[in-house]
């Protein structure tokens, strides 16, 4: 079975934020499986980055609106022939449950972690290059040398307050990604342009190349049109656009 590398391009700021948070949560999941001081440091660093993203706008309101929008769109499928009603019911259940939990949550997202003195001390130093080294934060240094079971227990407790956001973002992005089927296309001379129907709520563009392809993808544009270039990276040289036609798979996700 052929393997593909998928490049994603968000078509609005909301999805852009969701993709960044998904990236941070995935890194946390990876480093939580480790037991070293550096694994714990990486979890904390990603947690601080998540709090920074939370501070840019009213993410809770945006996420609630997105869950409501998806529930409304999917709810209209209940009378459509051939729909898996059991799966649809399960998805609608989770959309409603996550929306309710977020709605009932008091204060802005991440407030509990911002009010934690230990984490707040680390957060204040995190914006400085090397600002969390041993002599700058001896309290952090001491915590990092506790048994990893103790560190993991602390990390799990702090991450619990972010779990609803993580689940909501994972569900929303999964629904968006699964909202369309890929089309097999070709980019003449390594370039491709695509116009989008403004009446359709497109959220995300996904471009897949075979894993063995020498090219990577560069996407520019917005909700009305986008352009794609297929470039070849060369060591110590500027990347060059393909001169040949490049076959790829395109998915324009709308939900």
N, C-alpha and C positions, 0 to 999 in steps of 0.2 A: 504493500500500500504506500502510495507516494506521500511524503511529508511536505507540508507547506509552512512557510513563515508568513504570518499575518501582520499587516501594518494597519493601524486604526487612526482615523482622523475625525475628531468630534466636530459637529456642525453647529453647536451652540455652547455657551459658557457653562450651562448646567451640566451637560454631559462631560465637558472637559474636566470639571471639578470632580465628578463621580469617578472618572478614569484615574485621576491622580490619587484619590483616596483608595480606590481598589488596589493600585500599585503599592501604596504604603501598607495596607492591610496584608497583602500577599507577602511582603518582606517580613512583616512581624510574624506571620505564620511560619515562615521558613526559619527565622532565627530563634523562635520559641522552642524548636526541636533540639537546639544545641544546649550545651551545659557550661560553656566557657564564659569568662568575664566579657569577652568581645561579643558573644551572642547577646548577652544581657544589655550591653551598651547599645548594640544595634537596635534592639527592641525599643529601648528608651528614646533613641534618636528618632526613629520612625514615629513613635508616639508624640514626640514634640512637634514633628512636622504635621501630623494630623491636627493637632491643636491649632497650629498656625493656619491651616486651611479652614478650619472651623471658624476662625476669627475674621475671615473675608466674606462678609455678607451674612444674610440670615439663612444658613444652610438648612436648619430644621424646617422652616416654612417651605423652602424650595423642594425638599425631599418629600414632605407631606403632599404638596401639590402634584408631584410626579407620581406618587403612589395612587392618589385619587384619579389622576388622568389615565393611568394604566388600568385601574379597576373599571373605569367607565368604558374604555375602549374594549376591554376583554368581555365585559358584561354583555355587550351587544352580540357576542358570538354564541350565546346560549341557544339561540334559535337556528343557528346555521347547521345544515346537514353535514354529517361526517365529523363533527367536533367531538373530541374525547371529553365528555362531560365530567368524568371523575377527575381528570387532570385539571380541567378548567376550574372546577369547584375548589380544588386544593390551592391553586394559584390565587384565586379570588380571596380565599380564606386568609392566606398569608399577607396579601396586599392590605386587607382590612385590619388584620391583627397588628402589623407593623405600623400602619398609619395611626391606629389608636394608641399604641404605646408611645410613639413620638409625640402625639398631640397631648397626651397626659403628662408628659415629662416636663417638669418645671424648669424654667431658666434656659439659657442657651446651651447648645451641645458642648460637652467637655467641661462644664462648669465645675463638676466635682474634682476633676484633675487639676484645674487651674487654682482651686482653693487648697490643694495639697501643698503644704510648705516645702516638703522635700522635693517634689517634682517641680514646683515653681522656682526653686533655687537653681535646679538644673536648667530649666527653660530659659531663665534670665541669662545664663552663661552660654547657651547653645548657639547664639547668633555670633559669638566671637570665635574665629578660627582657633581651634585648640583650647577653647575656653573651658572645657570640662576635664582637663587633665588633672592629675593627682593633687598638685600643690594649690590649684585654684579651688577645687571642691573636695576637701578631705572627707566630708560626710558622704559624698558619692563614692569615693575611694573605699571607705570602710564598708559601705553597703555591697559594693561589687565583690568584696572578699568574704561575704557570708557564704555558707553552703548553698549550692545552686538550688536545692530544694526550697530553701527560704526565699531566695530571689524569685524563683518561678511562682511561688505562692503569692508574693507581692505583685508580680507582673500580671498574673491571672486575675487578681482582684481589681487592679486598675483597668485592665482591658475589658472587664465585664461591663463597665459603664459605657463602652463604645460598641458593644455587641449588636445592639438594635440597629445602629447606623450601618455597621458592616453588613448585616443581613439584608437590610433594605437596599443598599447599593448593589450588592451581588444579585439580588432578585431583579431589580430594575434593568441592570446591564445585561443580564441573561435574556430577559424578555426582548430587549432592543435587538440584541445580536441574533436572536432566533426569529425575528419578525420578517426576514426575507431570505430568499435562496440566492446563492452566488451565480453569476453569469460568467461564462468563459469568453474573454475578449482578447484583443491584441492592441498594443500601442505602437503605431508606426514610428520608427526612428526613436523609440524610447520615450514618446510623449503621448499623453491622452488627455482630452478635455470632455467634461460631462455637464450637461445642463439638468437641473433638478426642477421638478414640477413644484411651483411655489404653493400650490393648494394641498400638498402632501407634507405632513410633519416629519420630514427626514431628520434623524438624530445623529447618525453615525455612518461613516464610510469605512468599509473593510476591504483591503486589497491583499490578496494572497499570492505569493510566488513559491515555486518549488524550492525546497530547502537547498538544493544544489545550485540554484541560480547565482550568478556572479553579481547580481544587482541588488540594490536596496531601493526603497520607495520614498520619494519626497512629495508630499501633498500640500497644496495651498488652495485657499478658497473658503467659501461659506455656504449658507443655506440655499443659495440660488444656483451656484455653479462651483465646480472645483477643477483643478488641473493636477495631473500626476506626471512626475518625471521619474524615469528609471535610471539610476546612476550606479557606476562601478567605482568602488573605493580602491585606491591604489596607495601603497605604502609611500609615505613622504611626498605624495603628489596630490594635486587637486582632483577631486572626483570628476569623472567624465560621464556625460550622458551616453546611453546606448545608441549605437548607430543602426542596429538591427531592429526588426520588429520583435517586441517582447510579449509573450503570451502570459496572461494573468487571470485571476478570478476576482470579480468585483461584486460586492454586496452593498447595496444602499439600504440601510436599515431605517424603517419608519414605523412608529407605533404611537 
